[in-house]
Amino acid sequence: MGARALSVSAVVVLAAAAAAVVVVRRREVRWRREAVSERLMAGCAVRDSEALRLELDRFRRRLDVELAGAAVVSAAGVVVDEAWASAPSRIDPSQEGGW
């Protein structure tokens, strides 16, 4: 085997090694990119979950206020109904407060 064949073999080996290094580096970059993407998505999921929880809490508070208001109106209706039921029959509601 001559020196020329040896140097060609060395060049082929070096080229193969360089190609392997490039492939390995690209995989490492892809894995790092995927890891960063996964962390980012996990962070977004936590953020979105927290925002949804806060929005649901605000909705529950608004709903509680509305339900409490409806309960007051309902109780007032019962009081008015009972008052009308116990009023003497000679009272004409259409004549009340009028001239």
N, CA, C and O atoms as CSV, one atom per row, in Angstrom:
chain,resi,resn,atom,element,x,y,z
A,1,MET,N,N,0.850,-1.154,0.000
A,1,MET,CA,C,0.000,0.000,0.000
A,1,MET,C,C,0.907,1.232,0.000
A,1,MET,O,O,1.836,1.330,0.802
A,2,GLY,N,N,0.635,2.146,-0.886
A,2,GLY,CA,C,1.507,3.299,-1.016
A,2,GLY,C,C,1.089,4.430,-0.105
A,2,GLY,O,O,0.056,4.373,0.563
A,3,ALA,N,N,1.912,5.456,-0.094
A,3,ALA,CA,C,1.639,6.624,0.741
A,3,ALA,C,C,0.392,7.357,0.260
A,3,ALA,O,O,-0.371,7.917,1.047
A,4,ARG,N,N,0.212,7.333,-1.061
A,4,ARG,CA,C,-0.956,8.011,-1.622
A,4,ARG,C,C,-2.248,7.312,-1.168
A,4,ARG,O,O,-3.197,7.990,-0.774
A,5,ALA,N,N,-2.301,6.007,-1.215
A,5,ALA,CA,C,-3.472,5.241,-0.780
A,5,ALA,C,C,-3.718,5.455,0.700
A,5,ALA,O,O,-4.864,5.529,1.143
A,6,LEU,N,N,-2.638,5.555,1.463
A,6,LEU,CA,C,-2.761,5.795,2.898
A,6,LEU,C,C,-3.333,7.180,3.168
A,6,LEU,O,O,-4.166,7.344,4.059
A,7,SER,N,N,-2.892,8.181,2.402
A,7,SER,CA,C,-3.404,9.531,2.632
A,7,SER,C,C,-4.863,9.638,2.174
A,7,SER,O,O,-5.641,10.375,2.780
A,8,VAL,N,N,-5.247,8.912,1.113
A,8,VAL,CA,C,-6.648,8.903,0.685
A,8,VAL,C,C,-7.497,8.229,1.756
A,8,VAL,O,O,-8.590,8.704,2.067
A,9,SER,N,N,-7.014,7.139,2.317
A,9,SER,CA,C,-7.737,6.454,3.390
A,9,SER,C,C,-7.877,7.365,4.603
A,9,SER,O,O,-8.924,7.383,5.250
A,10,ALA,N,N,-6.836,8.113,4.910
A,10,ALA,CA,C,-6.882,9.028,6.051
A,10,ALA,C,C,-7.902,10.134,5.799
A,10,ALA,O,O,-8.625,10.535,6.711
A,11,VAL,N,N,-7.961,10.622,4.575
A,11,VAL,CA,C,-8.925,11.671,4.229
A,11,VAL,C,C,-10.348,11.130,4.348
A,11,VAL,O,O,-11.234,11.809,4.866
A,12,VAL,N,N,-10.562,9.901,3.867
A,12,VAL,CA,C,-11.887,9.282,3.966
A,12,VAL,C,C,-12.287,9.110,5.415
A,12,VAL,O,O,-13.427,9.398,5.780
A,13,VAL,N,N,-11.363,8.642,6.251
A,13,VAL,CA,C,-11.639,8.446,7.670
A,13,VAL,C,C,-11.945,9.787,8.337
A,13,VAL,O,O,-12.889,9.892,9.121
A,14,LEU,N,N,-11.148,10.808,8.025
A,14,LEU,CA,C,-11.390,12.132,8.611
A,14,LEU,C,C,-12.734,12.699,8.148
A,14,LEU,O,O,-13.448,13.314,8.940
A,15,ALA,N,N,-13.083,12.498,6.875
A,15,ALA,CA,C,-14.359,12.986,6.355
A,15,ALA,C,C,-15.525,12.266,7.045
A,15,ALA,O,O,-16.528,12.889,7.393
A,16,ALA,N,N,-15.387,10.971,7.236
A,16,ALA,CA,C,-16.422,10.205,7.919
A,16,ALA,C,C,-16.557,10.660,9.366
A,16,ALA,O,O,-17.668,10.778,9.881
A,17,ALA,N,N,-15.433,10.914,10.018
A,17,ALA,CA,C,-15.458,11.385,11.401
A,17,ALA,C,C,-16.114,12.761,11.483
A,17,ALA,O,O,-16.900,13.026,12.393
A,18,ALA,N,N,-15.792,13.631,10.533
A,18,ALA,CA,C,-16.392,14.966,10.513
A,18,ALA,C,C,-17.902,14.863,10.291
A,18,ALA,O,O,-18.676,15.568,10.939
A,19,ALA,N,N,-18.312,13.997,9.385
A,19,ALA,CA,C,-19.739,13.807,9.130
A,19,ALA,C,C,-20.448,13.274,10.373
A,19,ALA,O,O,-21.557,13.696,10.699
A,20,ALA,N,N,-19.791,12.341,11.060
A,20,ALA,CA,C,-20.379,11.795,12.287
A,20,ALA,C,C,-20.527,12.887,13.345
A,20,ALA,O,O,-21.537,12.946,14.047
A,21,VAL,N,N,-19.519,13.747,13.455
A,21,VAL,CA,C,-19.583,14.850,14.428
A,21,VAL,C,C,-20.741,15.774,14.085
A,21,VAL,O,O,-21.482,16.201,14.970
A,22,VAL,N,N,-20.899,16.087,12.798
A,22,VAL,CA,C,-21.997,16.964,12.379
A,22,VAL,C,C,-23.350,16.332,12.714
A,22,VAL,O,O,-24.247,17.012,13.212
A,23,VAL,N,N,-23.495,15.042,12.443
A,23,VAL,CA,C,-24.756,14.347,12.730
A,23,VAL,C,C,-25.037,14.368,14.234
A,23,VAL,O,O,-26.157,14.654,14.658
A,24,VAL,N,N,-24.030,14.068,15.024
A,24,VAL,CA,C,-24.194,14.048,16.482
A,24,VAL,C,C,-24.555,15.439,16.987
A,24,VAL,O,O,-25.440,15.575,17.832
A,25,ARG,N,N,-23.892,16.467,16.487
A,25,ARG,CA,C,-24.187,17.845,16.926
A,25,ARG,C,C,-25.611,18.244,16.555
A,25,ARG,O,O,-26.311,18.875,17.346
A,26,ARG,N,N,-26.031,17.876,15.359
A,26,ARG,CA,C,-27.402,18.206,14.941
A,26,ARG,C,C,-28.423,17.519,15.836
A,26,ARG,O,O,-29.441,18.111,16.195
A,27,ARG,N,N,-28.147,16.260,16.197
A,27,ARG,CA,C,-29.061,15.549,17.108
A,27,ARG,C,C,-29.107,16.235,18.468
A,27,ARG,O,O,-30.172,16.414,19.058
A,28,GLU,N,N,-27.920,16.618,18.955
A,28,GLU,CA,C,-27.872,17.304,20.256
A,28,GLU,C,C,-28.650,18.612,20.208
A,28,GLU,O,O,-29.379,18.936,21.145
A,29,VAL,N,N,-28.499,19.364,19.122
A,29,VAL,CA,C,-29.231,20.623,18.976
A,29,VAL,C,C,-30.733,20.356,18.926
A,29,VAL,O,O,-31.516,21.068,19.555
A,30,ARG,N,N,-31.135,19.326,18.175
A,30,ARG,CA,C,-32.559,18.979,18.081
A,30,ARG,C,C,-33.098,18.568,19.454
A,30,ARG,O,O,-34.191,18.983,19.839
A,31,TRP,N,N,-32.337,17.755,20.191
A,31,TRP,CA,C,-32.780,17.322,21.528
A,31,TRP,C,C,-32.896,18.510,22.470
A,31,TRP,O,O,-33.852,18.600,23.241
A,32,ARG,N,N,-31.925,19.430,22.416
A,32,ARG,CA,C,-32.005,20.623,23.263
A,32,ARG,C,C,-33.212,21.474,22.883
A,32,ARG,O,O,-33.922,21.983,23.750
A,33,ARG,N,N,-33.435,21.622,21.583
A,33,ARG,CA,C,-34.572,22.401,21.109
A,33,ARG,C,C,-35.882,21.756,21.575
A,33,ARG,O,O,-36.799,22.454,22.008
A,34,GLU,N,N,-35.966,20.437,21.487
A,34,GLU,CA,C,-37.165,19.736,21.942
A,34,GLU,C,C,-37.351,19.886,23.450
A,34,GLU,O,O,-38.475,20.058,23.921
A,35,ALA,N,N,-36.261,19.822,24.207
A,35,ALA,CA,C,-36.348,19.986,25.659
A,35,ALA,C,C,-36.827,21.388,26.011
A,35,ALA,O,O,-37.667,21.560,26.894
A,36,VAL,N,N,-36.294,22.385,25.320
A,36,VAL,CA,C,-36.726,23.763,25.564
A,36,VAL,C,C,-38.195,23.921,25.185
A,36,VAL,O,O,-38.960,24.569,25.899
A,37,SER,N,N,-38.580,23.332,24.073
A,37,SER,CA,C,-39.974,23.396,23.641
A,37,SER,C,C,-40.893,22.739,24.671
A,37,SER,O,O,-41.954,23.280,24.981
A,38,GLU,N,N,-40.505,21.599,25.194
A,38,GLU,CA,C,-41.317,20.917,26.207
A,38,GLU,C,C,-41.445,21.756,27.478
A,38,GLU,O,O,-42.524,21.830,28.067
A,39,ARG,N,N,-40.339,22.391,27.905
A,39,ARG,CA,C,-40.404,23.242,29.092
A,39,ARG,C,C,-41.302,24.448,28.840
A,39,ARG,O,O,-42.072,24.857,29.710
A,40,LEU,N,N,-41.192,25.006,27.648
A,40,LEU,CA,C,-42.020,26.151,27.292
A,40,LEU,C,C,-43.497,25.764,27.283
A,40,LEU,O,O,-44.331,26.492,27.822
A,41,MET,N,N,-43.823,24.635,26.683
A,41,MET,CA,C,-45.211,24.187,26.635
A,41,MET,C,C,-45.741,23.884,28.038
A,41,MET,O,O,-46.889,24.195,28.353
A,42,ALA,N,N,-44.905,23.282,28.871
A,42,ALA,CA,C,-45.320,22.997,30.253
A,42,ALA,C,C,-45.581,24.304,30.992
A,42,ALA,O,O,-46.553,24.418,31.740
A,43,GLY,N,N,-44.717,25.283,30.783
A,43,GLY,CA,C,-44.913,26.585,31.414
A,43,GLY,C,C,-46.194,27.253,30.935
A,43,GLY,O,O,-46.921,27.852,31.727
A,44,CYS,N,N,-46.469,27.152,29.643
A,44,CYS,CA,C,-47.704,27.722,29.089
A,44,CYS,C,C,-48.929,27.014,29.667
A,44,CYS,O,O,-49.936,27.656,29.965
A,45,ALA,N,N,-48.844,25.717,29.821
A,45,ALA,CA,C,-49.968,24.962,30.381
A,45,ALA,C,C,-50.235,25.393,31.818
A,45,ALA,O,O,-51.390,25.553,32.214
A,46,VAL,N,N,-49.183,25.580,32.596
A,46,VAL,CA,C,-49.346,26.033,33.986
A,46,VAL,C,C,-49.952,27.434,34.004
A,46,VAL,O,O,-50.874,27.708,34.772
A,47,ARG,N,N,-49.427,28.323,33.153
A,47,ARG,CA,C,-49.941,29.693,33.087
A,47,ARG,C,C,-51.418,29.699,32.692
A,47,ARG,O,O,-52.228,30.381,33.319
A,48,ASP,N,N,-51.764,28.944,31.659
A,48,ASP,CA,C,-53.146,28.907,31.186
A,48,ASP,C,C,-54.072,28.292,32.223
A,48,ASP,O,O,-55.204,28.745,32.392
A,49,SER,N,N,-53.605,27.274,32.912
A,49,SER,CA,C,-54.399,26.639,33.952
A,49,SER,C,C,-54.670,27.624,35.089
A,49,SER,O,O,-55.787,27.690,35.602
A,50,GLU,N,N,-53.669,28.373,35.474
A,50,GLU,CA,C,-53.833,29.365,36.544
A,50,GLU,C,C,-54.797,30.467,36.105
A,50,GLU,O,O,-55.641,30.903,36.888
A,51,ALA,N,N,-54.672,30.916,34.862
A,51,ALA,CA,C,-55.576,31.956,34.355
A,51,ALA,C,C,-57.013,31.441,34.325
A,51,ALA,O,O,-57.940,32.169,34.681
A,52,LEU,N,N,-57.200,30.206,33.908
A,52,LEU,CA,C,-58.538,29.619,33.880
A,52,LEU,C,C,-59.110,29.493,35.289
A,52,LEU,O,O,-60.287,29.777,35.513
A,53,ARG,N,N,-58.275,29.067,36.238
A,53,ARG,CA,C,-58.734,28.946,37.625
A,53,ARG,C,C,-59.173,30.306,38.171
A,53,ARG,O,O,-60.204,30.403,38.837
A,54,LEU,N,N,-58.393,31.358,37.891
A,54,LEU,CA,C,-58.755,32.698,38.358
A,54,LEU,C,C,-60.057,33.167,37.714
A,54,LEU,O,O,-60.907,33.758,38.380
A,55,GLU,N,N,-60.207,32.904,36.427
A,55,GLU,CA,C,-61.437,33.298,35.726
A,55,GLU,C,C,-62.649,32.550,36.289
A,55,GLU,O,O,-63.719,33.137,36.453
A,56,LEU,N,N,-62.486,31.266,36.584
A,56,LEU,CA,C,-63.579,30.500,37.183
A,56,LEU,C,C,-63.925,31.017,38.575
A,56,LEU,O,O,-65.099,31.061,38.943
A,57,ASP,N,N,-62.915,31.407,39.351
A,57,ASP,CA,C,-63.179,31.982,40.676
A,57,ASP,C,C,-63.968,33.285,40.561
A,57,ASP,O,O,-64.905,33.514,41.326
A,58,ARG,N,N,-63.586,34.149,39.596
A,58,ARG,CA,C,-64.326,35.395,39.398
A,58,ARG,C,C,-65.766,35.099,38.976
A,58,ARG,O,O,-66.701,35.747,39.445
A,59,PHE,N,N,-65.937,34.125,38.094
A,59,PHE,CA,C,-67.286,33.751,37.658
A,59,PHE,C,C,-68.116,33.242,38.833
A,59,PHE,O,O,-69.283,33.606,38.973
A,60,ARG,N,N,-67.519,32.404,39.676
A,60,ARG,CA,C,-68.255,31.876,40.836
A,60,ARG,C,C,-68.689,32.998,41.772
A,60,ARG,O,O,-69.798,32.980,42.305
A,61,ARG,N,N,-67.794,33.985,41.969
A,61,ARG,CA,C,-68.155,35.109,42.841
A,61,ARG,C,C,-69.312,35.908,42.236
A,61,ARG,O,O,-70.244,36.287,42.946
A,62,ARG,N,N,-69.253,36.163,40.921
A,62,ARG,CA,C,-70.351,36.889,40.265
A,62,ARG,C,C,-71.653,36.088,40.346
A,62,ARG,O,O,-72.720,36.652,40.591
A,63,LEU,N,N,-71.561,34.794,40.142
A,63,LEU,CA,C,-72.742,33.931,40.214
A,63,LEU,C,C,-73.324,33.941,41.628
A,63,LEU,O,O,-74.542,34.004,41.798
A,64,ASP,N,N,-72.454,33.880,42.646
A,64,ASP,CA,C,-72.935,33.918,44.033
A,64,ASP,C,C,-73.698,35.213,44.312
A,64,ASP,O,O,-74.730,35.201,44.983
A,65,VAL,N,N,-73.182,36.331,43.792
A,65,VAL,CA,C,-73.855,37.619,43.990
A,65,VAL,C,C,-75.214,37.605,43.298
A,65,VAL,O,O,-76.207,38.055,43.868
A,66,GLU,N,N,-75.261,37.089,42.071
A,66,GLU,CA,C,-76.527,37.028,41.337
A,66,GLU,C,C,-77.526,36.109,42.039
A,66,GLU,O,O,-78.706,36.443,42.140
A,67,LEU,N,N,-77.070,34.973,42.518
A,67,LEU,CA,C,-77.970,34.048,43.218
A,67,LEU,C,C,-78.484,34.655,44.515
A,67,LEU,O,O,-79.649,34.472,44.867
A,68,ALA,N,N,-77.626,35.375,45.228
A,68,ALA,CA,C,-78.062,36.032,46.464
A,68,ALA,C,C,-79.113,37.093,46.147
A,68,ALA,O,O,-80.103,37.227,46.866
A,69,GLY,N,N,-78.895,37.845,45.068
A,69,GLY,CA,C,-79.889,38.853,44.659
A,69,GLY,C,C,-81.209,38.208,44.285
A,69,GLY,O,O,-82.274,38.708,44.647
A,70,ALA,N,N,-81.143,37.100,43.561
A,70,ALA,CA,C,-82.373,36.391,43.182
A,70,ALA,C,C,-83.098,35.864,44.415
A,70,ALA,O,O,-84.329,35.868,44.457
A,71,ALA,N,N,-82.352,35.414,45.413
A,71,ALA,CA,C,-82.971,34.918,46.646
A,71,ALA,C,C,-83.688,36.051,47.378
A,71,ALA,O,O,-84.762,35.845,47.943
A,72,VAL,N,N,-83.097,37.243,47.368
A,72,VAL,CA,C,-83.736,38.398,48.018
A,72,VAL,C,C,-85.028,38.750,47.297
A,72,VAL,O,O,-86.052,38.999,47.933
A,73,VAL,N,N,-84.980,38.770,45.969
A,73,VAL,CA,C,-86.186,39.095,45.197
A,73,VAL,C,C,-87.263,38.041,45.433
A,73,VAL,O,O,-88.438,38.382,45.568
A,74,SER,N,N,-86.886,36.791,45.485
A,74,SER,CA,C,-87.846,35.723,45.725
A,74,SER,C,C,-88.475,35.856,47.108
A,74,SER,O,O,-89.687,35.702,47.263
A,75,ALA,N,N,-87.650,36.142,48.109
A,75,ALA,CA,C,-88.173,36.313,49.472
A,75,ALA,C,C,-89.105,37.517,49.534
A,75,ALA,O,O,-90.127,37.477,50.219
A,76,ALA,N,N,-88.762,38.577,48.829
A,76,ALA,CA,C,-89.634,39.758,48.811
A,76,ALA,C,C,-90.962,39.416,48.149
A,76,ALA,O,O,-92.015,39.883,48.583
A,77,GLY,N,N,-90.912,38.600,47.099
A,77,GLY,CA,C,-92.151,38.180,46.449
A,77,GLY,C,C,-93.045,37.397,47.384
A,77,GLY,O,O,-94.264,37.570,47.368
A,78,VAL,N,N,-92.455,36.538,48.199
A,78,VAL,CA,C,-93.233,35.762,49.174
A,78,VAL,C,C,-93.878,36.700,50.181
A,78,VAL,O,O,-95.047,36.531,50.528
A,79,VAL,N,N,-93.128,37.686,50.651
A,79,VAL,CA,C,-93.671,38.649,51.624
A,79,VAL,C,C,-94.846,39.411,51.022
A,79,VAL,O,O,-95.881,39.584,51.665
A,80,VAL,N,N,-94.676,39.866,49.783
A,80,VAL,CA,C,-95.756,40.615,49.131
A,80,VAL,C,C,-96.973,39.716,48.930
A,80,VAL,O,O,-98.103,40.138,49.177
A,81,ASP,N,N,-96.749,38.474,48.483
A,81,ASP,CA,C,-97.868,37.540,48.293
A,81,ASP,C,C,-98.613,37.298,49.596
A,81,ASP,O,O,-99.844,37.266,49.614
A,82,GLU,N,N,-97.873,37.128,50.688
A,82,GLU,CA,C,-98.508,36.909,51.986
A,82,GLU,C,C,-99.269,38.150,52.426
A,82,GLU,O,O,-100.346,38.045,53.012
A,83,ALA,N,N,-98.717,39.317,52.149
A,83,ALA,CA,C,-99.408,40.561,52.526
A,83,ALA,C,C,-100.710,40.711,51.757
A,83,ALA,O,O,-101.732,41.085,52.333
A,84,TRP,N,N,-100.682,40.425,50.477
A,84,TRP,CA,C,-101.906,40.504,49.675
A,84,TRP,C,C,-102.922,39.463,50.138
A,84,TRP,O,O,-104.122,39.730,50.192
A,85,ALA,N,N,-102.420,38.268,50.472
A,85,ALA,CA,C,-103.334,37.212,50.902
A,85,ALA,C,C,-104.010,37.552,52.226
A,85,ALA,O,O,-105.161,37.171,52.442
A,86,SER,N,N,-103.323,38.258,53.112
A,86,SER,CA,C,-103.893,38.572,54.429
A,86,SER,C,C,-104.615,39.910,54.447
A,86,SER,O,O,-105.206,40.269,55.465
A,87,ALA,N,N,-104.584,40.652,53.359
A,87,ALA,CA,C,-105.253,41.965,53.302
A,87,ALA,C,C,-106.760,41.764,53.219
A,87,ALA,O,O,-107.228,40.786,52.636
A,88,PRO,N,N,-107.512,42.680,53.794
A,88,PRO,CA,C,-108.974,42.595,53.676
A,88,PRO,C,C,-109.385,42.641,52.206
A,88,PRO,O,O,-108.751,43.310,51.391
A,89,SER,N,N,-110.435,41.931,51.892
A,89,SER,CA,C,-110.842,41.814,50.496
A,89,SER,C,C,-111.412,43.111,49.946
A,89,SER,O,O,-111.547,43.259,48.731
A,90,ARG,N,N,-111.749,44.057,50.822
A,90,ARG,CA,C,-112.323,45.296,50.335
A,90,ARG,C,C,-111.272,46.226,49.741
A,90,ARG,O,O,-111.631,47.222,49.114
A,91,ILE,N,N,-109.994,45.935,49.918
A,91,ILE,CA,C,-108.948,46.784,49.346
A,91,ILE,C,C,-108.820,46.444,47.856
A,91,ILE,O,O,-108.627,45.291,47.468
A,92,ASP,N,N,-108.933,47.477,47.057
A,92,ASP,CA,C,-108.802,47.324,45.606
A,92,ASP,C,C,-107.408,47.821,45.208
A,92,ASP,O,O,-107.145,49.021,45.283
A,93,PRO,N,N,-106.503,46.914,44.782
A,93,PRO,CA,C,-105.141,47.333,44.465
A,93,PRO,C,C,-105.088,48.394,43.375
A,93,PRO,O,O,-104.139,49.176,43.323
A,94,SER,N,N,-106.075,48.433,42.518
A,94,SER,CA,C,-106.040,49.422,41.438
A,94,SER,C,C,-106.338,50.822,41.972
A,94,SER,O,O,-105.998,51.812,41.325
A,95,GLN,N,N,-106.969,50.915,43.143
A,95,GLN,CA,C,-107.338,52.215,43.730
A,95,GLN,C,C,-106.320,52.703,44.751
A,95,GLN,O,O,-106.394,53.846,45.200
A,96,GLU,N,N,-105.383,51.862,45.117
A,96,GLU,CA,C,-104.396,52.228,46.139
A,96,GLU,C,C,-103.494,53.351,45.628
A,96,GLU,O,O,-102.930,53.243,44.539
A,97,GLY,N,N,-103.356,54.397,46.384
A,97,GLY,CA,C,-102.422,55.489,46.067
A,97,GLY,C,C,-102.899,56.372,44.947
A,97,GLY,O,O,-102.181,57.302,44.579
A,98,GLY,N,N,-104.050,56.145,44.386
A,98,GLY,CA,C,-104.519,56.981,43.282
A,98,GLY,C,C,-105.508,58.014,43.743
A,98,GLY,O,O,-105.927,57.976,44.900
A,99,TRP,N,N,-105.901,58.941,42.887
A,99,TRP,CA,C,-106.868,59.981,43.227
A,99,TRP,C,C,-108.170,59.670,42.635
A,99,TRP,O,O,-109.124,60.430,42.807
